[in-house]
Amino acid sequence: MWSLSAHSPRLEAFRRATHYAVNVLTANQQDLSDCFASPDNSNRFDGVATSRGIAGIPLIEGCSAWFECVNEMQHPGGDHLVFLGRVQRFARGEASDPLIFHGGCYRQLRGIAER
């Protein structure tokens, strides 16, 4: 599950897509996250190393994980459209620390103390 602003210039492309990937970025890929979050209308994948997933969807290299999904359902969610996908393939990368954005800023996971 993920959501996209109802005002995104890419909304119709995602509505019509049969598949999409959820690329779980790593803690050191914040610049890439900022680029994809920008309102700029350019091709965000220019210069980004990718491989091709199911149905040709782009998988960003160096991620913590990848979810390759079939675009199953879409539901209005306030000022966003919520996408529900059926995962067809999952892979975990070598990086262990995912990039987390919560409450308007980037955050880091804290290690769990040994008991």
Secondary structure, DSSP 8 states (H G I E B T S, - for coil): -EEEETT-TTHHHHHH-SEEEEEE-BTT-HHHHHHHHS---S-TTTT--EEE-GGG-EEETT-SEEEEEEEEEEEEETTEEEEEEEEEEEEE-S---B-EEETTEEE--------
